[in-house]
Amino acid sequence: MALLQVDKVTKRFGGLVANHDVSFEVGQEEVVGLIGPNGAGKTTLFNCIAGFHQITSGRVVFDGRDITALSDFQVARLGLARTFQIFQASGDLKVVENVMVGSFMRTGSRTAARKAALETMEFLGIADAAKAMMTELPVAAQKRVALATALASDPKLILLDEVGAGLNPSEIEGLIELLRRIHGERGVALLLTEHVLEMVMKLSHRVVVLESGEKIAEGDPAAVVKDPEVVRAYLGDHYVKRQQENGDA
Ligand SMILES: Nc1ncnc2c1ncn2[C@@H]1O[C@H](COP(=O)(O)OP(=O)(O)OP(=O)(O)O)[C@@H](O)[C@H]1O
């Protein structure tokens, strides 16, 4: 059985339908990309899955359990972690204290939470920054702290909301490597929404495409980016032309 089942999810805000009848699955240890133009409904769908929004209709099943009616906190406790588009770390806290917010999902002990946070930071190569204040870190390091906070909760699945935004090409490469390690060495499944297509293409086993709240395509990343419907709705002809010039198509 799939780790995550999104089953005919619809989310309305008053008269606006942000997600309409969206269904897809994420397998155990799979990496799935969720792409689409601005306003397509990607973040809303994340919020529906993670228990931040009450969905209008449909069902979300995680690890064999119907989580549709659960709160964000209950969902996180079951092993479904997320990062936010804008990282809401507290600037008043040290880096390690931010990461402990994640480890407190698993333990009530401050000592154990601190130990788990430090181990996770070691794994992600940011142990040196443990005592720094969040505000002292550059953007790329803050993204790693966001990942560490999610990973410290010992999740089965992490939802990544535009973690590549604001990073330069070499920082993107570093992030891709890190996500590969989180997936490969920790066996964590990933669902990522991302406008940095290179990340989606390099990491995903499968891609789901949303437009105006509806799923318009799903499949192998290389095939999906050639789908005429996806080109029309999201990528544009210039993307296909550039790929052809690079000999990738
Ligand atoms: N809390 C809300 N109340 C009302 N409308 C909302 C709310 N959140 C999102 N929307 C609307 O739902 C639609 C989908 O927005 P959403 O942020 O999910 O898209 P997105 O695909 O994540 O976009 P982007 O790529 O720009 O982040 C938009 O029309 C947006 O204005």
The ligand as an SDF file (V2000), in Angstrom:
LIG
                    3D

 31 33  0  0  0  0  0  0  0  0999 V2000
   -6.2020   30.9600    2.8170 N   0  0  0  0  0  0  0  0  0  0  0  0
   -6.6640   31.2580    1.6050 C   0  0  0  0  0  0  0  0  0  0  0  0
   -7.8250   31.9350    1.4550 N   0  0  0  0  0  0  0  0  0  0  0  0
   -8.3280   32.2140    0.2330 C   0  0  0  0  0  0  0  0  0  0  0  0
   -7.7370   31.8600   -0.9290 N   0  0  0  0  0  0  0  0  0  0  0  0
   -6.5710   31.1800   -0.8460 C   0  0  0  0  0  0  0  0  0  0  0  0
   -5.9820   30.8490    0.4190 C   0  0  0  0  0  0  0  0  0  0  0  0
   -4.8210   30.1650    0.1780 N   0  0  0  0  0  0  0  0  0  0  0  0
   -4.6940   30.0780   -1.1520 C   0  0  0  0  0  0  0  0  0  0  0  0
   -5.7540   30.6840   -1.7670 N   0  0  0  0  0  0  0  0  0  0  0  0
   -5.9890   30.7620   -3.2250 C   0  0  0  0  0  0  0  0  0  0  0  0
   -5.9350   29.4210   -3.7230 O   0  0  0  0  0  0  0  0  0  0  0  0
   -5.3250   29.3890   -5.0050 C   0  0  0  0  0  0  0  0  0  0  0  0
   -4.1390   28.4280   -4.9760 C   0  0  0  0  0  0  0  0  0  0  0  0
   -3.0890   29.0370   -4.2300 O   0  0  0  0  0  0  0  0  0  0  0  0
   -1.7780   28.2390   -3.7890 P   0  0  0  0  0  0  0  0  0  0  0  0
   -0.9660   29.1550   -2.9330 O   0  0  0  0  0  0  0  0  0  0  0  0
   -2.1450   26.9210   -3.2400 O   0  0  0  0  0  0  0  0  0  0  0  0
   -1.0420   28.0360   -5.1980 O   0  0  0  0  0  0  0  0  0  0  0  0
    0.4500   27.5670   -5.4960 P   0  0  0  0  0  0  0  0  0  0  0  0
    0.3620   26.6020   -6.6250 O   0  0  0  0  0  0  0  0  0  0  0  0
    1.0910   27.0770   -4.2510 O   0  0  0  0  0  0  0  0  0  0  0  0
    1.1320   28.9180   -5.9800 O   0  0  0  0  0  0  0  0  0  0  0  0
    2.6870   29.3910   -5.8990 P   0  0  0  0  0  0  0  0  0  0  0  0
    3.4270   28.5470   -6.8830 O   0  0  0  0  0  0  0  0  0  0  0  0
    2.6100   30.8250   -6.3250 O   0  0  0  0  0  0  0  0  0  0  0  0
    3.1460   29.2080   -4.4880 O   0  0  0  0  0  0  0  0  0  0  0  0
   -4.9310   30.8270   -5.3370 C   0  0  0  0  0  0  0  0  0  0  0  0
   -5.9480   31.3860   -6.1410 O   0  0  0  0  0  0  0  0  0  0  0  0
   -4.8810   31.4890   -3.9750 C   0  0  0  0  0  0  0  0  0  0  0  0
   -5.1390   32.8730   -4.0680 O   0  0  0  0  0  0  0  0  0  0  0  0
  1  2  1  0
  2  3  1  0
  2  7  2  0
  3  4  2  0
  4  5  1  0
  5  6  2  0
  6  7  1  0
  6 10  1  0
  7  8  1  0
  8  9  2  0
  9 10  1  0
 10 11  1  0
 11 12  1  0
 11 30  1  0
 12 13  1  0
 13 14  1  0
 13 28  1  0
 14 15  1  0
 15 16  1  0
 16 17  2  0
 16 18  1  0
 16 19  1  0
 19 20  1  0
 20 21  2  0
 20 22  1  0
 20 23  1  0
 23 24  1  0
 24 25  2  0
 24 26  1  0
 24 27  1  0
 28 29  1  0
 28 30  1  0
 30 31  1  0
M  END
$$$$
